[in-house]
Amino acid sequence: MKFLLGVALVLASLGANSASSQEDALDQEIRRLQEQIKEMGATPDTQRTYPKEYDDYLKGTKPSKKAKKIKGYKIAHEKSGFFMGGGYALGLLTESYSSPQVMDSNLGIKVPNDVFKGAVTLQGWANMFNLELGYQRFFNPYFGTRLYGDLLFEPGLGKLTSKNNPKAKGGQFFYALGSLDMDALFDAPLDRQRKNFLGGYLGFGVGLMLLSDKGRGVLQQMLQNGYVSANALWKMLMQVDYTINVGIAFTYKRHWRFELGTKIPITYLRLGFETPATYSNTQGSRTLISGNTGFKRSSFLVMNVLYVF
């Protein structure tokens, strides 16, 4: 018995020495190859191509859990990509002028307001088309982000009405808003295959808006001293529009998105490119003061259909 135990110990020692010798030989071969690479003018790459923790992650992950994660990443990848689409938007625009002064167009000085009988307020509903183009990225099947541009515009001319005289007709306007937006996306699956989702989005946008209006009698009851103009309050207004985007979305088969949301205005920034209306009569002309010529919009209701490629 002692003889057999002694033989086992000798064999184990020989095996250990053999393994150690093999490791030494392998190290020597590696060093030799590294020297050859250096002699060729290159630098041997001895770094790992992936973190060591990845090995531990694979060893500690059950095959079923690993397959589930891979499936989730595939779904997220399928929901990601460039998208485009469009829809319809609706909102209320309001213009106003309440200053007791106007500009004498010839002298360039402020003079008493002899154009309007009082404060003026105009309103019009903007029925707009909406176009969107962008890219979205889902990190998993449920959360993602997107960056896109959208363009809302009134096809043709909208109708302006006067709050001073609701029966007055003939006012018209053109309105467009183009913006760059970034949203966070949230989705919850509606089926076990996770093909259809119900979710929402929340984000922020910075846009540039353009407005122009036509008078055509809408302010006839508010004018005095024979003043007339081709415009109502704005010949052209261009300003920055800051907005919050929020809404709900239904995703069909991971590629089609049907959205219902709103664009909530935060504030505006005048760029100095605006041109207020000029009124003329037989004695001269008056230009409205841009700083006293107001504009604001309501939150826009937006309905879109988008396709993710």
ZILINPE-V850895 format. One record per residue. N is the residue number from 0. PSI is psi as a letter, one per 30 degrees, with the letter a starting at -180 (none if undefined). Layout:
n: (N N)
psi: (PSI PSI)
//
This chain:
n: (0 1 2 3 4 5 6 7 8 9 10 11 12 13 14 15 16 17 18 19 20 21 22 23 24 25 26 27 28 29 30 31 32 33 34 35 36 37 38 39 40 41 42 43 44 45 46 47 48 49 50 51 52 53 54 55 56 57 58 59 60 61 62 63 64 65 66 67 68 69 70 71 72 73 74 75 76 77 78 79 80 81 82 83 84 85 86 87 88 89 90 91 92 93 94 95 96 97 98 99 100 101 102 103 104 105 106 107 108 109 110 111 112 113 114 115 116 117 118 119 120 121 122 123 124 125 126 127 128 129 130 131 132 133 134 135 136 137 138 139 140 141 142 143 144 145 146 147 148 149 150 151 152 153 154 155 156 157 158 159 160 161 162 163 164 165 166 167 168 169 170 171 172 173 174 175 176 177 178 179 180 181 182 183 184 185 186 187 188 189 190 191 192 193 194 195 196 197 198 199 200 201 202 203 204 205 206 207 208 209 210 211 212 213 214 215 216 217 218 219 220 221 222 223 224 225 226 227 228 229 230 231 232 233 234 235 236 237 238 239 240 241 242 243 244 245 246 247 248 249 250 251 252 253 254 255 256 257 258 259 260 261 262 263 264 265 266 267 268 269 270 271 272 273 274 275 276 277 278 279 280 281 282 283 284 285 286 287 288 289 290 291 292 293 294 295 296 297 298 299 300 301 302 303 304 305 306 307 308)
psi: (e e e e e e e e e e e e e e e e e e e e e e e e e e e e e e e e e e e e e e f f g l k k j g l k f l k f f e e e e e e g k k e e e e e e e e e e e e e e e e f l a k l l a a b k k k l k k k l l k g k g l l k j f e f g l k l k j g e l f a k k k k l k k j j k l k k k k a k k k k f a f f k a l l k l k l j k k j j b k l k k l k f e i f f k l f k l l k k k j k l k l k l k k k k k k f l f f h e k l k a a l k a k k k l k l k k k l k d h f f g e f f l l g g k l l f l d f k e k k k l k j k l k k k a l k k k k h f e k k j k j a l j k k e l l j k f g g l j l l k k l a f f a l k k k k e f g j l k l l l k k k k k l k l k k none)
//
